[in-house]
Amino acid sequence: MSLTRDTVIAQLARISTPTGGNLVSDDLIRALTIESGIVRFVIEAPTPDQARALAAAHQAAEDSLRALPGVTSVQIVMTAHGPAARPAPAKPSAEPPSLKIGGHPTPHQGGPARVSGVDRIIAIASGKGGVGKSTVASNLAVALARQGRRVGLLDADIYGPSQPRMMGVSKRPASPDGKTIEPLTAHGVTMMSIGLMLKEDEAVIWRGPMLMGALQQLINQVAWGRLDVLVIDLPPGTGDVQLTLAQRTHLTGAIVVSTPQDVALLDARKALDMFDKLKVPVLGLIENMSTYICPNCGHEAHIFGHGGVAAEAVKLNLPFLGELPLNLEVRIAGDAGTPIAATDSPLAEPYLRLARRLIDGGMG
C-alpha cells in the first residue's frame, strides 16, 4: 500500500482529543506534507493552554504514523494560533504585569502611519541571508549616534534575532503596565529586539498573523521617545514582515545590502522589486564583504567578486552608498557585543562615512 495523504489523514482521524473529537474533526492539522517517507505537519491549537492539553494526542499521532508502511520519519510541530487566556487581575501587591509578545495584529485603517516621536525610519534589507545585513544595521545605528543623532535600532528579524548579541545587551525589557515596552540602550543607541523577550536558544514557531502582531507591538508599544532616526534590521527575503512594515508604517526609505557575487545580486534585485511595488523609496545599495586584505601580507583579494553592486546601482539608477570590507575584526567585535563602529579602529571609518552621507542627504 502506497503512502498517501488520505492514508495519513485517516490515521490522524483516529487520534482522540480532549474535546471528544479527533485531530481531523477538530481541524487542528496544518501544512501536511509527505516526501520520501517523511511525514511533516503542524498541530495548531487555538491557545497555548489547549496546545499543552494536546501533548498526549501529539505523541499518539507520532506513534501511530510511525507504524504505517512506508513511513521513515514523522516530524510534528505543536503551535498555538492565538494568545493565551487572559490572566486574572493582579492583586495590588503583585509584581507589575508582564507583556505578552505575539498574537494577531489589531485592525489597521488607512495607509502607512508615522511612529510617534520618530522623525525618520530606515529599513536595512537584503534579498538573502548571510550578506551581513545585521552587521551593517548595528554599525550604521552606532555610527549615526556617534554623529550626534538620536538613534533607535529595531531588530525585526523575528525568527533569527541577532542584535542583542551584536549590541551586547541581554536584560529583559521592562513593561510596567503590561502594554508599554521600555527599550534598552547600548553604545548610545535605543534598541529593542524580540530576542530580548525570549531565551537565547528558544525558537519562534509562528504563522504570519503572529509575526505581524509581534512586529506591530515592537514598533508601536515600545517607548522610543524622541528619535532622529529609527534603523530597522529586517529579516532576509520578501515576506510577511517586510509587507506588514511597508503597509502599516511610514518608511523614509530602505537600504539594500548585498555581496558582489551574482547569486546574492539575484536576490537583491527581488528585494528592490518588492520595495518598488510597495512604493518604498530605496535610499541606496551597499556592497558588503567587498574586499579582503590579508593581515599577514597585505594582499587584497575579492573573495565574493567586486563591483557587482556598484554596477547594479548604475544600471537601476540608484545611489551606491559604498563598499564595506570583509574583516575578521568586524566579526569578532560583533560577536563580543561592541560593534566596530563604536571603537577607534580604522575599520569604523567606512560606517562613519556611510552615516555622514545619509546625514548630508537629509536621511539620517
C-alpha positions as CSV (number, residue, x, y, z in Angstrom):
1,M,0.0,0.0,0.0
2,S,1.4,3.3,-1.1
3,L,1.7,6.1,1.5
4,T,-0.8,8.9,0.5
5,R,-2.2,12.0,2.1
6,D,-5.6,10.2,2.5
7,T,-3.9,7.4,4.4
8,V,-2.2,9.8,6.8
9,I,-5.4,11.8,7.3
10,A,-7.3,8.6,8.1
11,Q,-4.8,7.6,10.7
12,L,-4.9,11.1,12.3
13,A,-8.7,10.9,12.4
14,R,-8.3,8.0,14.9
15,I,-6.4,10.2,17.4
16,S,-8.7,11.5,20.1
17,T,-8.5,15.0,21.6
18,P,-9.7,16.3,25.0
19,T,-12.8,17.8,23.3
20,G,-14.1,14.3,22.5
21,G,-13.3,14.8,18.8
22,N,-10.1,13.9,16.9
23,L,-7.2,15.8,15.3
24,V,-9.0,15.9,11.9
25,S,-12.6,16.7,13.1
26,D,-11.3,19.5,15.4
27,D,-9.4,21.0,12.4
28,L,-6.0,21.0,14.1
29,I,-3.8,19.8,11.2
30,R,-1.9,22.3,9.1
31,A,0.8,22.2,6.4
32,L,0.8,18.4,5.9
33,T,3.5,17.2,3.5
34,I,4.7,13.7,2.6
35,E,8.1,13.4,1.0
36,S,10.3,10.3,0.6
37,G,8.6,8.6,3.6
38,I,8.9,11.7,5.8
39,V,5.6,13.0,7.2
40,R,5.6,16.6,8.4
41,F,2.7,18.7,9.7
42,V,1.7,21.2,12.3
43,I,-0.8,20.7,15.1
44,E,-2.2,24.2,15.5
45,A,-4.3,24.7,18.7
46,P,-6.5,27.7,19.4
47,T,-4.5,28.7,22.5
48,P,-1.3,27.7,24.3
49,D,-3.3,26.1,27.1
50,Q,-5.1,23.9,24.6
51,A,-1.8,23.1,22.9
52,R,-0.4,21.8,26.2
53,A,-3.6,19.7,26.7
54,L,-2.9,18.0,23.3
55,A,0.5,16.6,24.4
56,A,-0.9,13.1,24.6
57,A,-2.5,13.4,21.2
58,H,0.8,14.7,19.8
59,Q,2.6,11.5,21.0
60,A,-0.2,9.2,19.9
61,A,-0.1,10.7,16.4
62,E,3.6,10.3,16.1
63,D,3.5,6.6,17.3
64,S,0.5,5.8,15.0
65,L,2.1,7.3,11.9
66,R,5.5,5.6,12.5
67,A,3.7,2.3,12.4
68,L,2.4,2.9,8.9
69,P,4.1,1.1,6.0
70,G,6.4,3.4,4.1
71,V,6.9,6.0,6.9
72,T,10.5,6.5,7.7
73,S,10.2,9.6,9.8
74,V,7.5,11.7,11.5
75,Q,8.1,15.4,12.2
76,I,5.3,17.2,14.1
77,V,5.4,20.8,15.3
78,M,2.9,21.9,18.0
79,T,1.9,25.6,18.0
80,A,-0.9,27.9,19.1
81,H,-2.9,30.1,16.7
82,G,-3.9,32.7,19.3
83,P,-2.8,34.3,22.5
84,A,-3.1,32.6,25.9
85,A,-6.2,33.2,28.0
86,R,-6.3,36.5,29.8
87,P,-4.9,36.1,33.4
88,A,-6.9,37.1,36.4
89,P,-6.4,40.7,37.6
90,A,-3.3,41.0,39.7
91,K,-3.5,41.9,43.4
92,P,-2.2,45.3,44.4
93,S,0.9,43.8,46.0
94,A,1.7,41.6,42.9
95,E,4.5,42.2,40.5
96,P,3.9,44.5,37.6
97,P,2.2,42.7,34.7
98,S,4.4,41.1,32.0
99,L,4.0,41.9,28.4
100,K,2.8,39.1,26.0
101,I,4.5,39.3,22.7
102,G,2.7,37.8,19.7
103,G,-0.9,37.4,18.8
104,H,-2.9,38.7,15.9
105,P,-2.4,42.4,14.8
106,T,-5.1,44.9,15.6
107,P,-7.1,46.3,12.7
108,H,-5.4,49.0,10.7
109,Q,-7.2,51.7,8.7
110,G,-5.7,54.0,6.1
111,G,-2.2,54.0,4.7
112,P,1.2,53.8,6.4
113,A,1.3,55.6,9.7
114,R,4.1,57.6,11.3
115,V,5.6,56.4,14.6
116,S,5.1,59.0,17.3
117,G,8.3,60.9,18.2
118,V,10.3,59.3,15.3
119,D,11.4,61.6,12.5
120,R,12.8,59.1,10.0
121,I,12.7,55.3,9.7
122,I,15.3,53.5,7.6
123,A,14.9,49.8,6.8
124,I,18.0,47.7,6.2
125,A,17.2,44.9,3.9
126,S,18.7,42.1,1.9
127,G,17.4,39.6,-0.6
128,K,19.1,36.7,1.1
129,G,20.7,35.8,4.4
130,G,24.4,35.7,5.1
131,V,25.3,39.0,3.4
132,G,26.0,40.9,6.7
133,K,22.8,42.9,6.8
134,S,22.5,42.8,10.6
135,T,26.2,43.8,11.0
136,V,25.5,46.8,8.7
137,A,22.4,47.7,10.7
138,S,24.1,47.7,14.1
139,N,27.2,49.6,12.9
140,L,25.2,52.2,11.0
141,A,23.0,52.8,14.1
142,V,26.1,53.3,16.2
143,A,27.8,55.4,13.6
144,L,24.7,57.7,13.4
145,A,24.7,58.0,17.2
146,R,28.4,59.0,17.1
147,Q,27.5,61.8,14.7
148,G,25.2,63.2,17.4
149,R,21.9,61.8,16.2
150,R,19.2,60.3,18.5
151,V,19.1,56.8,17.1
152,G,16.9,53.7,17.7
153,L,17.5,50.2,16.4
154,L,14.7,47.7,16.0
155,D,15.6,44.1,15.3
156,A,12.6,43.0,13.2
157,D,14.2,39.6,12.3
158,I,11.6,37.7,14.4
159,Y,12.8,34.2,13.5
160,G,16.6,35.0,13.8
161,P,17.2,38.0,16.1
162,S,20.9,38.8,16.4
163,Q,21.0,42.4,17.6
164,P,21.0,41.6,21.3
165,R,24.3,39.7,20.8
166,M,25.8,42.3,18.4
167,M,24.8,45.2,20.7
168,G,25.9,43.4,23.8
169,V,22.6,43.5,25.7
170,S,20.7,40.7,27.4
171,K,18.5,42.3,30.0
172,R,14.8,41.6,29.6
173,P,13.0,44.9,28.8
174,A,10.5,46.1,31.5
175,S,6.8,46.6,30.9
176,P,5.4,48.4,34.0
177,D,1.8,48.3,32.7
178,G,1.8,45.2,30.6
179,K,1.3,47.4,27.5
180,T,4.3,49.7,27.1
181,I,7.8,48.2,26.5
182,E,10.8,50.1,27.9
183,P,13.7,49.7,25.4
184,L,17.3,49.2,26.3
185,T,20.3,51.4,25.5
186,A,23.7,50.3,24.2
187,H,26.5,52.3,22.6
188,G,24.3,55.4,22.5
189,V,21.5,53.6,20.7
190,T,18.0,52.9,21.9
191,M,17.3,49.3,20.9
192,M,14.7,46.6,21.0
193,S,14.5,43.0,19.8
194,I,12.2,40.1,20.3
195,G,15.3,38.2,21.2
196,L,15.3,40.1,24.5
197,M,11.9,38.7,25.3
198,L,12.9,35.0,24.7
199,K,15.6,32.6,25.9
200,E,18.6,32.7,23.7
201,D,18.0,29.3,22.2
202,E,14.2,29.4,22.1
203,A,12.7,29.1,18.6
204,V,9.8,31.2,17.4
205,I,7.3,29.0,15.7
206,W,4.6,31.4,14.5
207,R,2.5,31.8,11.4
208,G,2.1,35.1,9.6
209,P,-0.5,36.7,11.8
210,M,1.6,36.1,14.9
211,L,4.6,37.6,13.2
212,M,2.6,40.7,12.2
213,G,1.2,41.1,15.7
214,A,4.7,40.9,17.2
215,L,6.1,43.5,14.7
216,Q,3.2,45.8,15.5
217,Q,4.0,45.6,19.2
218,L,7.7,46.2,18.7
219,I,7.1,49.3,16.7
220,N,4.1,50.9,18.4
221,Q,4.2,49.7,22.0
222,V,7.9,50.5,22.6
223,A,8.6,53.8,24.3
224,W,11.1,55.0,21.7
225,G,11.0,58.6,22.9
226,R,12.3,61.3,20.6
227,L,14.4,59.9,17.7
228,D,16.0,61.5,14.7
229,V,16.1,58.1,13.0
230,L,15.0,54.5,13.7
231,V,17.0,51.8,12.0
232,I,15.1,48.6,11.3
233,D,17.0,45.4,10.8
234,L,14.7,43.4,8.5
235,P,14.8,39.6,8.0
236,P,16.1,38.5,4.7
237,G,13.8,38.0,1.8
238,T,10.4,39.4,0.8
239,G,7.9,38.0,3.3
240,D,5.3,38.9,5.9
241,V,7.5,41.2,8.0
242,Q,8.5,43.4,5.0
243,L,5.0,43.6,3.7
244,T,3.4,44.4,7.0
245,L,6.0,47.1,7.8
246,A,5.7,48.8,4.4
247,Q,1.9,48.8,4.5
248,R,1.4,49.9,8.1
249,T,4.5,52.1,8.8
250,H,5.7,55.3,7.0
251,L,9.2,54.5,6.0
252,T,11.7,57.2,4.9
253,G,13.3,54.6,2.8
254,A,15.2,51.3,2.5
255,I,18.9,50.4,2.1
256,V,19.6,47.1,0.4
257,V,22.8,45.2,1.4
258,S,24.3,42.6,-0.9
259,T,27.7,40.9,-1.5
260,P,29.1,41.4,-5.1
261,Q,28.5,37.8,-6.2
262,D,25.9,37.0,-8.8
263,V,23.8,34.7,-6.6
264,A,23.4,37.4,-3.9
265,L,22.6,40.1,-6.6
266,L,19.8,37.9,-8.0
267,D,18.1,38.0,-4.6
268,A,18.9,41.7,-4.0
269,R,17.0,42.5,-7.2
270,K,14.0,40.8,-5.8
271,A,14.2,42.9,-2.7
272,L,14.5,46.1,-4.8
273,D,11.5,45.0,-6.9
274,M,9.5,44.4,-3.6
275,F,10.2,48.0,-2.4
276,D,9.3,49.4,-5.8
277,K,5.9,47.6,-5.7
278,L,5.3,48.7,-2.1
279,K,6.2,52.3,-3.0
280,V,9.1,52.5,-0.5
281,P,12.0,54.7,-1.7
282,V,15.3,52.9,-2.0
283,L,18.0,55.2,-0.5
284,G,20.8,53.2,-2.0
285,L,22.8,49.9,-2.2
286,I,25.7,48.8,-0.1
287,E,28.3,46.3,-1.3
288,N,29.3,44.3,1.8
289,M,32.3,41.9,2.0
290,S,33.6,43.8,-1.0
291,T,37.3,43.2,-0.4
292,Y,39.6,41.3,1.9
293,I,43.1,42.4,2.9
294,C,45.3,39.7,4.3
295,P,46.5,40.8,7.8
296,N,49.9,39.0,7.3
297,C,51.0,40.0,3.8
298,G,48.6,42.9,2.9
299,H,47.4,41.1,-0.3
300,E,44.0,42.4,-1.4
301,A,41.5,39.7,-2.5
302,H,38.0,39.8,-3.8
303,I,36.6,36.6,-2.3
304,F,33.0,37.3,-3.4
305,G,33.9,39.3,-6.5
306,H,34.0,43.1,-6.6
307,G,32.0,45.9,-8.1
308,G,28.8,44.0,-8.8
309,V,26.6,46.1,-6.5
310,A,28.0,49.4,-7.8
311,A,27.3,48.2,-11.4
312,E,23.8,47.2,-10.4
313,A,23.2,50.6,-8.8
314,V,24.3,52.4,-12.0
315,K,22.0,50.0,-14.1
316,L,19.0,50.8,-11.9
317,N,19.8,54.5,-11.4
318,L,20.1,54.1,-7.6
319,P,22.6,55.6,-5.3
320,F,25.6,53.5,-4.5
321,L,26.4,54.1,-0.8
322,G,29.8,52.4,-0.6
323,E,31.9,49.3,-0.1
324,L,32.4,47.6,3.2
325,P,35.3,45.2,3.8
326,L,35.3,41.6,4.9
327,N,37.4,41.6,8.0
328,L,37.8,39.3,11.0
329,E,38.0,42.2,13.4
330,V,34.5,43.3,12.4
331,R,33.1,39.8,13.1
332,I,34.9,39.5,16.4
333,A,33.6,42.9,17.5
334,G,30.0,42.0,16.7
335,D,30.2,38.7,18.5
336,A,31.6,40.4,21.5
337,G,28.7,42.9,21.7
338,T,30.7,46.0,20.7
339,P,30.1,47.0,17.0
340,I,33.3,48.0,15.3
341,A,31.7,51.5,14.6
342,A,31.8,52.1,18.4
343,T,35.5,51.7,18.5
344,D,38.5,53.7,17.4
345,S,39.5,51.1,14.9
346,P,40.2,52.3,11.3
347,L,37.5,49.8,10.3
348,A,34.9,52.1,11.9
349,E,35.6,54.7,9.2
350,P,33.5,53.2,6.4
351,Y,30.4,53.1,8.6
352,L,31.1,56.7,9.8
353,R,31.3,57.8,6.2
354,L,28.1,56.0,5.4
355,A,26.4,57.8,8.4
356,R,27.7,61.1,7.3
357,R,26.5,60.6,3.7
358,L,23.0,59.8,5.0
359,I,23.0,62.9,7.3
360,D,24.3,65.1,4.5
361,G,21.5,63.8,2.3
362,G,18.9,64.6,5.0
363,M,18.1,60.9,5.6
364,G,20.0,60.4,8.9
